[in-house]
Amino acid sequence: MNAIHPQSSACHCCASRRRFLAAGCGACAASMLPLSFGRASDAEAKSDRPRVRLVFACFGLTQPGPTWPHIGHDFRPRISQVKAALRKHCQDVEIIPTVVHKPEDAQKLLETDEKDGIDGYVVYQMNNWIKVMQPIVASGKPTLIADFLYAGSGGFLCYTASLRRQHDNFSVVASSNLEDLIESVKCFRTLADGGATAEFVAACDRTRRERTPAERPMNYKHDPIEFAGIGECLSNMKKSRLLVIGPPMQDNAAEKIEELLGIDVILKDYDEIAALHEAADRDEAREIADRWKANAKSVFLNDEDDTLMKSARHYLAQKAMMKKYGAEGITINCLGGFYSGKLKGYPCLGFVELLNDGLIGACEADLFSSSAMIAMKHLAGRPGYISDPVLDTSKRQIIYAHCVATTKPLGPRSEENAYEILTHSEDRRGASVRSFLPEGYMLTTMQIHPLRREILCHQGQAVGNVVNDRACRTKLACEVSGDFEKLFTFWDQYGWHRVTFYGDLLEPVKELAAALKFNFVKEA
């Protein structure tokens, strides 16, 4: 989950449900580092090296609100590390660092840099939805955009995918290995040798591809699946109901989902679930909370007992609403509800319980992802895991990150994997789950886009669980099969969310797309 991120088909990257953060970020501009805007020294001005502005894009040097990486995160150690590494290892390039908090400041920086003879830019994306890269790329200057993994990844993926459709003066790097950034920055040397912007971009792209490991043969664990027939799947989808609480993530999607997928979408505000939360049986909630706590590998919460009780009562409210409306799935605009005070607890633990019981509990009122989960429930009997993905070229991995994940990814009858209960990562409040999902299995990751009449899909192997304090709690690492470079492509069209399922679902998903008369798009 992420406190500001896009999922609409048009990728309106500061979603309305999360506008509160933007209002608080203007004050952060006053916290600019001393190394911010300004002209270079005379000694620097005489250098014949290409002069490159290193822009650290973040809302504040200390994270002011709940978004990736998390509230209160101190960016200064990473800024110092990156600045020192580039100056040490890229001595053929003149590195001039600054910190920028707003697109307006980026525009002012461009005006100053025009006078100072800056040759190019590195934008180091440290928060998801800060729009600093846009004016810099639009300037036409040679630009390298780098992702600070588990911090700026959503904006990095969605914004660069969109910008590529309009501009060809930039390249990208997304890697946990700082050497990959260093080698990409060295490509600015092509400018000093008389190379054009296109040659710089080609050099960066070539460096990224060469440093991405080649695809290797996988030895997947045995994982038999009994698939339903496509006709049976479609019939069951037409009988299904999805309950949506709060404003949905995608505008104008409910009608298309009903028309094309047959899923009955029921839209509700927060009042009813809030009332059911208050009316939930305290004794039953206590039993559920105690079971969650007893089965967890560890629990790290603020006010543990009260937080778990709120989560358990919220779960009972979810079940009561689903029963009332005959729904097999529920998706809640959790962040909007929680931050507005209309929800007393996060729905995360309740969603885990629903998924483990063979039902649908889906994050953030995401209609596309919920539809994919309903479809695969009826096609393969497997629960889906919604995530905010992160790309790491150094390991040929896509990491699926979220604060909700099933603990029975092989289905309701399978054994439960280990999990921890922690606060929701971005705001350090409420309760969420870090699920240590099993390794060695084939994964099929997809998204259904009813408005585009497309199904997007890629596959790979589960190779580990990343434990990192930045970003969402659960992080499942997948080594990707196919064309890794293609994974940079679709984020502006589909939004950031993807839904991951255990098992080889590729052919059945293709059949589903054909039956729906949707285009099947291979994402990797």
BELVEN-V374292 format. One record per helix or strand of 2 or more residues. SS is the DSSP state (@ for helix, = for strand). FROM is the first residue (numbers start at 1). TO is the last residue. Records with the same first field share a line. If there is no record, write none. Layout:
SS=FROM-TO / FROM-TO
//
This chain:
@=16-18 / 20-24 / 26-31 / 42-45 / 76-89 / 103-116 / 133-138 / 153-163 / 178-192 / 197-211 / 230-239 / 254-261 / 271-279 / 282-295 / 304-325 / 334-339 / 348-356 / 367-380 / 393-395 / 484-488 / 491-494 / 506-516
==50-57 / 93-100 / 120-125 / 142-147 / 170-173 / 241-245 / 264-268 / 298-300 / 329-332 / 360-363 / 385-392 / 397-402 / 419-424 / 429-435 / 442-449 / 454-465 / 474-480 / 497-502 / 519-522
//
